[in-house]
């Protein structure tokens, strides 16, 4: 997905848990008094435990927690096995996130407005940056702006960092060969690495960081596939040299399988990648394509990645969404209704981020269209599978 403006778009369980069943002794036909007392005590303990569990799930009286918060709290009552890993992977389900269109200074307000529509907090907020030098009047190249840090207090952040200078001259556009050679270290890369490091030091938080999402569409303009790999590895290694240890390295492709050869050539290697993401949509009239279900948009790319790139890296649907169909107003709502069921069948998909904006061109508005579609998305993302403990 490409935006025509500077602001680029920012298991294996089902989430249903049961306590082990204690089967009764089939030979216990006539228990004596002692056995009856033991049984009565066991029942009383079970009732007490059930009351405690219900209290923990519901919260204290007057807590005012909403439905999504209740769902989010349930796995934590099982001994903490559903807590996120060091690489921010939710073991028992998937994160839900979104790109919410915004200007730099109104990100918190736009995120809150989106969350009101879906009746829950986002787990991940997605933003986009170029690699220009930061000046007083230009912040497009500044990772972790003041507004992002504000949102980051109670959300995870996915920062997409592009080897572009939005609105800059041809001479100002960074190329992969320059990045790999260290030409941007002092002026751009080191500056932003230190910002991320400081953010981690102050908050204890990690960020997802993607370098040149959809890089398969950027060659040969930005360089060769091999030069991309060198540039990616250079940034990764530079961050390590500077002691930046709060980055979750996220590699994001388009997912178009006619680019499969490029995906393999541009994969930096398992030691450089923590998560793999891909961006697939139901474009419909936007690209003069057939209507595709959510499952049809995601499955083929998922299966290809598992077979050819990694069978165990956590996967992210880093941008997903659907066009609407004016001739069938309920069609987009039906599309979103299928999301949770499909996610549960996609091995290792640990995050799904809805793209709530448009693509350039006619019929290319991929935002949620109307009240019925919002209601469908709201119900879909209330599924316990998409409500995991964030701490």
C-alpha positions as CSV (number, residue, x, y, z in Angstrom):
1,X,0.0,0.0,0.0
2,X,1.4,3.4,-1.0
3,X,0.1,6.8,0.0
4,X,0.5,9.8,-2.3
5,X,1.5,12.0,0.6
6,X,4.2,12.1,3.3
7,X,2.1,10.4,6.0
8,X,2.6,6.7,4.9
9,X,0.5,4.1,6.6
10,X,1.3,3.7,9.8
11,X,-2.0,-20.0,18.5
12,X,-2.2,-21.8,19.1
13,X,-4.9,-22.0,21.0
14,X,-8.3,-20.6,20.3
15,X,-8.2,-18.5,23.4
16,X,-10.8,-20.8,25.1
17,X,-9.2,-22.5,28.1
18,X,-10.5,-25.2,30.4
19,X,-9.4,-26.5,33.7
20,X,-8.4,-30.2,33.7
21,X,-11.5,-32.3,34.4
22,X,-11.4,-34.5,37.5
23,X,-13.4,-37.7,36.7
24,X,-15.2,-39.3,39.5
25,X,-14.3,-42.8,40.7
26,X,-16.7,-45.2,38.9
27,X,-16.4,-47.7,41.8
28,X,-17.6,-45.3,44.4
29,X,-21.2,-46.6,44.8
30,X,-21.8,-46.1,48.5
31,X,-19.2,-43.8,50.2
32,X,-18.8,-44.1,53.9
33,X,-19.0,-41.1,56.3
34,X,-15.2,-40.2,55.9
35,X,-15.4,-40.3,52.1
36,X,-18.6,-38.2,52.3
37,X,-16.8,-35.6,54.4
38,X,-13.8,-35.5,52.0
39,X,-16.1,-35.1,49.0
40,X,-18.1,-32.3,50.7
41,X,-14.8,-30.5,51.5
42,X,-13.7,-30.9,47.9
43,X,-17.0,-29.5,46.6
44,X,-16.7,-26.5,49.0
45,X,-13.2,-25.8,47.8
46,X,-14.2,-26.0,44.2
47,X,-17.1,-23.6,44.8
48,X,-14.7,-21.2,46.6
49,X,-12.2,-21.4,43.8
50,X,-14.9,-20.7,41.2
51,X,-16.1,-17.7,43.1
52,X,-12.5,-16.3,43.3
53,X,-12.0,-16.9,39.6
54,X,-15.2,-15.2,38.7
55,X,-14.3,-12.2,40.9
56,X,-10.9,-12.0,39.3
57,X,-12.4,-12.1,35.8
58,X,-15.1,-9.5,36.6
59,X,-13.0,-7.1,38.6
60,X,-13.8,-5.4,41.8
61,X,-17.3,-3.9,42.3
62,X,-17.5,-0.5,40.5
63,X,-14.5,-1.2,38.3
64,X,-16.5,-0.2,35.3
65,X,-14.5,-2.4,32.9
66,X,-15.9,-2.9,29.4
67,X,-16.6,-6.1,27.6
68,X,-13.2,-6.1,25.8
69,X,-11.3,-5.5,29.0
70,X,-13.1,-8.5,30.6
71,X,-12.1,-10.7,27.7
72,X,-8.6,-9.4,27.8
73,X,-8.3,-10.3,31.5
74,X,-9.4,-13.9,31.3
75,X,-6.2,-15.6,30.2
76,X,-4.2,-14.0,33.0
77,X,-6.1,-16.1,35.5
78,X,-4.5,-19.2,34.2
79,X,-1.1,-18.7,35.7
80,X,0.3,-16.2,33.3
81,X,1.1,-18.6,30.4
82,X,-0.6,-16.2,28.0
83,X,1.7,-13.2,28.8
84,X,3.6,-11.7,25.8
85,X,7.1,-13.1,25.1
86,X,10.3,-11.0,25.0
87,X,9.6,-10.4,21.3
88,X,6.0,-9.2,22.0
89,X,4.4,-12.4,20.8
90,X,1.0,-13.3,22.3
91,X,1.1,-17.0,22.9
92,X,-2.6,-17.6,23.1
93,X,-4.1,-15.5,20.3
94,X,-3.3,-12.4,18.3
95,X,-2.9,-8.6,18.7
96,X,-5.4,-6.3,17.0
97,X,-4.1,-3.0,15.6
98,X,-4.7,-0.4,12.9
99,X,-3.4,2.4,10.8
100,X,-5.5,5.4,11.6
101,X,-5.1,8.4,9.3
102,X,-3.8,11.4,11.1
103,X,-1.7,14.5,11.0
104,X,1.4,14.4,13.2
105,X,-0.1,16.5,16.0
106,X,-3.5,14.8,16.3
107,X,-2.5,11.1,16.5
108,X,-3.8,10.6,20.1
109,X,-7.2,12.1,19.2
110,X,-7.5,10.0,16.0
111,X,-6.6,6.8,17.8
112,X,-9.2,7.5,20.5
113,X,-11.9,8.2,17.9
114,X,-11.1,4.9,16.1
115,X,-11.2,3.0,19.4
116,X,-14.6,4.5,20.1
117,X,-15.8,3.0,16.8
118,X,-14.6,-0.5,17.7
119,X,-15.4,-0.3,21.4
120,X,-12.0,-1.4,22.6
121,X,-8.4,-0.3,22.8
122,X,-6.0,-1.0,20.0
123,X,-3.0,-3.2,20.9
124,X,-0.8,-1.8,18.1
125,X,-0.8,1.6,16.5
126,X,0.9,1.8,13.1
127,X,2.7,4.9,11.9
128,X,5.1,5.8,9.0
129,X,8.3,7.8,8.7
130,X,10.8,8.7,6.0
131,X,14.6,8.9,6.5
132,X,15.0,12.6,6.1
133,X,17.0,14.7,8.5
134,X,14.9,16.1,11.3
135,X,14.7,19.9,11.5
136,X,12.6,22.2,13.6
137,X,9.9,22.4,10.9
138,X,10.2,18.8,9.6
139,X,9.4,15.8,11.7
140,X,8.6,13.1,9.1
141,X,11.9,11.5,9.8
142,X,11.6,11.6,13.6
143,X,10.9,8.2,15.1
144,X,8.8,8.3,18.3
145,X,7.4,11.8,18.0
146,X,5.9,13.4,21.2
147,X,2.5,12.2,20.0
148,X,3.7,8.7,19.3
149,X,5.2,8.5,22.8
150,X,1.9,9.7,24.2
151,X,0.1,6.9,22.4
152,X,2.8,4.5,23.4
153,X,2.0,4.8,27.1
154,X,-0.8,2.3,26.7
155,X,-0.3,0.8,23.2
156,X,2.4,-1.0,21.3
157,X,3.9,0.9,18.4
158,X,4.8,-0.3,14.9
159,X,7.1,2.2,13.2
160,X,7.6,1.9,9.5
161,X,10.8,3.6,8.4
162,X,11.2,4.1,4.7
163,X,14.3,4.9,2.7
164,X,12.6,8.0,1.2
165,X,12.7,11.8,1.7
166,X,9.0,12.6,1.1
167,X,8.8,15.7,-1.0
168,X,12.6,15.9,-1.4
169,X,14.6,16.2,-4.5
170,X,15.9,13.2,-6.5
171,X,19.3,13.8,-5.0
172,X,18.0,13.7,-1.5
173,X,16.4,10.2,-1.8
174,X,18.5,7.7,0.2
175,X,19.5,4.6,-1.7
176,X,20.2,1.2,-0.2
177,X,23.8,1.3,-1.3
178,X,24.4,4.5,0.6
179,X,22.7,3.2,3.7
180,X,24.8,0.0,3.7
181,X,28.0,2.0,3.3
182,X,27.2,4.0,6.4
183,X,26.6,7.3,4.6
184,X,23.5,8.0,6.7
185,X,24.8,6.8,10.0
186,X,25.7,10.0,11.7
187,X,23.0,12.2,10.2
188,X,20.0,9.9,10.4
189,X,20.4,6.3,11.7
190,X,22.4,7.0,14.8
191,X,20.1,9.9,15.8
192,X,16.9,7.8,15.5
193,X,18.6,4.8,17.2
194,X,19.4,6.9,20.2
195,X,15.8,8.1,20.3
196,X,14.5,4.6,20.4
197,X,17.1,3.6,23.0
198,X,16.1,6.5,25.2
199,X,12.4,5.6,24.8
200,X,13.2,2.1,26.1
201,X,15.3,3.4,29.0
202,X,12.5,5.8,30.1
203,X,9.5,3.5,29.6
204,X,10.9,0.0,29.6
205,X,9.0,-0.6,26.3
206,X,10.0,-2.1,23.0
207,X,8.8,-1.0,19.6
208,X,8.2,-3.0,16.4
209,X,10.4,-1.4,13.7
210,X,10.1,-2.1,10.0
211,X,12.7,-0.9,7.4
212,X,11.3,-0.3,3.9
213,X,8.0,-2.2,4.0
214,X,7.0,-3.6,0.7
215,X,10.6,-3.5,-0.4
216,X,9.7,-5.8,-3.3
217,X,8.1,-2.8,-5.0
218,X,11.1,-0.6,-4.5
219,X,13.7,-2.4,-6.6
220,X,15.4,-1.4,-8.9
221,X,14.6,2.2,-8.1
222,X,16.2,2.0,-4.6
223,X,18.8,-0.6,-5.6
224,X,19.2,-4.3,-6.1
225,X,17.7,-7.0,-3.8
226,X,21.2,-7.7,-2.5
227,X,21.7,-4.0,-1.7
228,X,18.5,-4.0,0.3
229,X,19.6,-6.9,2.4
230,X,23.0,-5.2,3.1
231,X,21.2,-2.0,4.0
232,X,18.7,-3.8,6.4
233,X,21.6,-5.7,8.0
234,X,23.6,-2.5,8.4
235,X,20.8,-0.7,10.2
236,X,20.2,-3.8,12.5
237,X,23.9,-4.1,13.3
238,X,24.3,-0.4,13.8
239,X,21.5,-0.4,16.4
240,X,23.2,-3.3,18.2
241,X,26.5,-1.4,18.2
242,X,24.7,1.5,19.8
243,X,23.2,-0.7,22.5
244,X,19.6,-0.4,21.2
245,X,17.9,-3.5,22.6
246,X,14.3,-2.5,22.6
247,X,13.5,-3.1,18.9
248,X,11.5,-6.0,17.5
249,X,12.6,-6.3,13.9
250,X,9.7,-6.6,11.6
251,X,10.1,-7.4,7.9
252,X,7.1,-6.6,5.8
253,X,6.4,-7.6,2.2
254,X,3.4,-7.0,-0.1
255,X,2.6,-10.7,-0.2
256,X,2.0,-10.8,-4.0
257,X,3.2,-14.2,-4.9
258,X,4.3,-13.1,-8.4
259,X,7.1,-11.5,-6.3
260,X,8.1,-14.7,-4.7
261,X,11.6,-14.7,-6.1
262,X,12.1,-11.2,-4.7
263,X,10.9,-12.3,-1.3
264,X,13.5,-15.0,-1.1
265,X,16.3,-12.7,-2.4
266,X,15.4,-9.8,-0.1
267,X,14.9,-11.8,3.2
268,X,17.7,-10.6,5.5
269,X,17.9,-13.9,7.4
270,X,16.4,-15.4,10.5
271,X,19.0,-13.8,12.8
272,X,17.9,-10.4,11.5
273,X,14.2,-10.8,11.6
274,X,11.9,-11.3,14.6
275,X,8.5,-11.0,12.8
276,X,7.4,-11.4,9.2
277,X,4.5,-9.2,8.0
278,X,2.6,-9.0,4.7
279,X,-0.1,-6.7,3.3
280,X,-3.0,-8.2,1.5
281,X,-6.4,-6.7,0.7
282,X,-9.7,-7.3,-1.0
283,X,-9.3,-4.5,-3.5
284,X,-12.3,-5.4,-5.7
285,X,-13.1,-2.5,-8.1
286,X,-10.0,-0.6,-7.0
287,X,-7.8,-3.0,-9.0
288,X,-10.6,-4.3,-11.2
289,X,-10.4,-7.6,-9.3
290,X,-12.9,-10.2,-8.3
291,X,-14.3,-9.9,-4.8
292,X,-12.1,-11.9,-2.4
293,X,-13.0,-13.1,1.0
294,X,-10.7,-12.4,4.0
295,X,-9.6,-16.0,3.8
296,X,-8.8,-15.8,0.1
297,X,-6.7,-12.6,0.6
298,X,-4.5,-14.2,3.4
299,X,-4.1,-17.9,3.0
300,X,-2.0,-18.4,-0.1
301,X,0.7,-15.9,1.1
302,X,0.6,-17.3,4.6
303,X,1.2,-20.8,3.3
304,X,4.0,-19.7,1.0
305,X,5.8,-17.9,3.8
306,X,5.6,-21.0,6.0
307,X,7.0,-23.2,3.2
308,X,9.7,-21.0,1.8
309,X,10.8,-18.5,4.4
310,X,10.1,-19.6,8.0
311,X,8.0,-22.2,9.6
312,X,8.1,-20.7,13.1
313,X,8.5,-16.8,12.9
314,X,5.5,-15.0,14.3
315,X,3.5,-13.6,11.4
316,X,1.7,-10.2,11.2
317,X,-1.1,-9.2,8.8
318,X,0.5,-5.8,8.9
319,X,-2.2,-4.2,6.7
320,X,-5.5,-5.9,5.9
321,X,-8.8,-4.5,4.8
322,X,-11.6,-4.5,2.2
323,X,-13.2,-2.2,-0.3
324,X,-16.9,-1.9,-0.1
325,X,-19.4,-2.9,-2.7
326,X,-22.1,-0.1,-3.4
327,X,-24.3,-2.7,-5.1
328,X,-24.3,-4.9,-2.0
329,X,-24.1,-2.7,1.1
330,X,-23.8,-5.7,3.5
331,X,-20.8,-7.2,1.7
332,X,-18.0,-5.4,3.6
333,X,-19.7,-6.1,6.9
334,X,-19.9,-9.8,6.0
335,X,-16.2,-9.7,5.0
336,X,-15.1,-8.4,8.5
337,X,-17.4,-10.9,10.3
338,X,-15.2,-13.8,9.0
339,X,-11.9,-12.4,10.4
340,X,-11.6,-14.1,13.8
341,X,-12.5,-17.6,12.4
342,X,-9.9,-17.4,9.7
343,X,-7.2,-16.0,12.0
344,X,-7.5,-19.0,14.3
345,X,-6.7,-21.3,11.4
346,X,-3.6,-19.3,10.2
347,X,-0.7,-20.9,12.0
348,X,1.5,-18.4,13.7
349,X,-0.4,-15.2,12.8
350,X,0.0,-13.2,15.9
351,X,-1.2,-9.7,14.9
352,X,-3.7,-8.3,12.5
353,X,-3.7,-4.6,11.7
354,X,-6.7,-3.0,9.9
355,X,-6.0,-0.4,7.3
356,X,-8.6,2.3,7.7
357,X,-7.8,4.6,4.8
358,X,-7.8,4.7,1.0
359,X,-5.4,3.7,-1.8
360,X,-4.8,6.1,-4.7
361,X,-7.2,5.8,-7.6
362,X,-11.0,5.5,-8.2
363,X,-13.0,3.0,-6.1
364,X,-10.0,2.6,-3.8
365,X,-11.4,3.7,-0.4
366,X,-10.5,0.8,1.9
367,X,-11.8,2.4,5.1
368,X,-14.7,0.9,7.0
369,X,-17.9,2.1,5.2
370,X,-20.9,2.8,7.3
371,X,-22.5,1.7,10.5
372,X,-23.2,-1.9,9.6
373,X,-19.5,-2.5,8.7
374,X,-18.4,-0.8,11.9
375,X,-20.7,-3.0,13.9
376,X,-19.4,-6.1,12.2
377,X,-15.7,-5.1,12.8
378,X,-16.6,-4.2,16.4
379,X,-18.0,-7.7,17.0
380,X,-15.1,-9.4,15.2
381,X,-12.5,-7.7,17.3
382,X,-14.3,-8.4,20.6
383,X,-13.5,-12.1,20.1
384,X,-11.3,-13.4,23.0
385,X,-8.7,-14.5,20.5
386,X,-8.0,-10.9,19.7
387,X,-8.1,-9.7,23.3
388,X,-4.8,-10.9,24.9
389,X,-3.1,-9.6,28.0
390,X,-0.6,-6.9,27.0
391,X,1.6,-7.2,30.1
